[in-house]
Structures are given as structure tokens and as C-alpha cells.
């Protein structure tokens, strides 16, 4: 490639990469392995009786699942990463719960069958 067009080529290539990456990220947020995300019951629940209001979960979660107003609340449940329950370990009061992994596996199996997807 002639050096006179190399910079222009790289700029165009990166622009195209960013565009396709954003499309891919948008698709990932709307689905999980081809299953509509809002059909997968995987998200945290906060027990208000146990929550001390430390806000550890809000600070930990980069997905924006929680909101804090003196106590933590789940406000964007489907932003939660399917299969990830790391926020639960950061809660000193053990106020966060998730479905079991066995329940998740069973739900995903049922949904894969519903959408005719390979395991």
C-alpha cells in the first residue's frame, strides 16, 4: 500500500471497526446467544430487610443494574450479565440473591428449544 494513503486507509478501517463493534454490542445487550434477554430470568434480588445501605453493589456493578437511595434497588434487571453473580459476593449483609445455576441452565435449555437454537 502506498504510504500516501496509509493514514486515510487506517482511519477508514477503524471507523468501520467501531461501527461494527457497536452493532455487535447492541445485539449482545438485546439477546444472549440468540435468546431475547428479557426472557431470561437471571438478575439479582435485594432483600430490603437485610440491606444495610452500604451501596457496595451499586459501586461494584458497571452494568447499572442497581440504584441507591439509602438502600439498594434493582432498577435495570436485564442489564445483568447472564450467569454472573459477582455482586452477591461483595454484599457484606448477604442481601443479594440470584436464581441457582441449575435453574439458569434449565431455563436456557427451555428457551433454546423454544427458539430452535443449538446448545
C-alpha positions in Angstrom: 0.0 0.0 0.0 1.4 3.4 -0.9 2.3 5.4 2.2 0.4 8.4 0.9 -2.9 6.6 1.5 -2.0 4.5 4.6 -3.3 7.0 7.1 -6.6 7.5 5.3 -7.0 3.7 5.0 -6.3 3.2 8.7 -8.8 5.9 9.6 -11.5 4.4 7.4 -10.7 0.9 8.8 -11.0 2.0 12.4 -14.3 3.8 11.7 -15.7 0.7 10.1 -14.5 -1.4 13.1 -16.1 0.9 15.6 -19.4 0.8 13.7 -19.5 -3.0 13.5 -18.4 -3.3 17.2 -21.3 -1.0 18.3 -23.8 -3.1 16.3 -22.4 -6.2 17.9 -22.6 -4.7 21.4 -26.2 -3.6 20.8 -27.1 -7.1 19.7 -25.5 -8.6 22.8 -27.5 -6.3 25.1 -30.7 -7.3 23.5 -30.1 -11.0 23.4 -28.0 -13.8 25.0 -26.8 -16.4 22.5 -29.8 -15.7 20.3 -32.3 -15.7 23.2 -34.1 -12.4 23.9 -32.5 -11.1 27.1 -35.8 -10.2 28.7 -36.9 -13.8 28.6 -34.0 -15.0 30.7 -34.9 -14.7 34.4 -31.3 -14.0 35.6 -30.9 -10.9 37.7 -30.3 -10.1 41.4 -32.9 -9.5 44.0 -32.2 -7.4 47.1 -33.7 -8.3 50.4 -34.7 -4.9 51.9 -34.7 -6.5 55.4 -31.0 -7.4 55.0 -29.7 -4.4 53.0 -27.8 -2.1 55.3 -27.4 0.6 52.7 -23.7 0.2 52.2 -24.1 0.7 48.4 -21.3 -1.9 47.7 -23.4 -3.5 44.9 -24.0 -0.1 43.2 -20.3 0.7 43.2 -19.4 -2.8 42.0 -21.9 -3.2 39.2 -20.7 -1.5 36.0 -23.9 -2.6 34.2 -26.1 -0.1 36.1 -28.4 -2.8 37.5 -28.7 -1.2 40.9 -29.9 2.2 42.1 -29.2 3.6 45.6 -31.4 5.9 47.6 -30.4 4.9 51.1 -31.0 1.2 50.2 -30.1 -0.6 47.0 -32.7 -1.5 44.4 -32.6 -3.4 41.2 -33.7 -1.0 38.5 -32.3 -2.5 35.3 -32.5 -6.2 35.8 -31.9 -7.2 32.2 -28.6 -5.3 32.2 -27.3 -8.1 34.4 -24.7 -10.3 32.7 -26.3 -13.8 32.4 -24.6 -16.3 34.7 -22.6 -13.6 36.6 -23.4 -13.2 40.3 -20.2 -11.4 41.4 -22.1 -8.6 43.1 -23.5 -11.1 45.5 -20.1 -11.7 47.0 -19.5 -8.0 47.6 -22.6 -7.6 49.7 -21.4 -7.7 53.4 -25.0 -8.3 54.6 -25.7 -11.2 52.1 -28.8 -9.3 50.9 -28.4 -10.1 47.2 -29.7 -13.4 45.8 -29.9 -14.9 42.3 -31.6 -18.0 40.8 -29.5 -21.1 41.1 -27.2 -22.1 38.3 -29.3 -25.2 37.9 -32.4 -23.1 37.3 -30.5 -20.9 34.9 -29.4 -24.0 32.9 -32.9 -25.4 32.8 -34.3 -22.0 31.7 -31.7 -21.7 29.0 -32.4 -25.2 27.8 -36.1 -24.5 27.5 -35.5 -21.2 25.7 -33.0 -22.8 23.3 -35.7 -25.3 22.4 -38.3 -22.5 22.1 -36.1 -20.6 19.6 -34.8 -23.8 17.9 -31.2 -22.9 18.9 -28.3 -25.4 19.2 -26.9 -26.0 22.7 
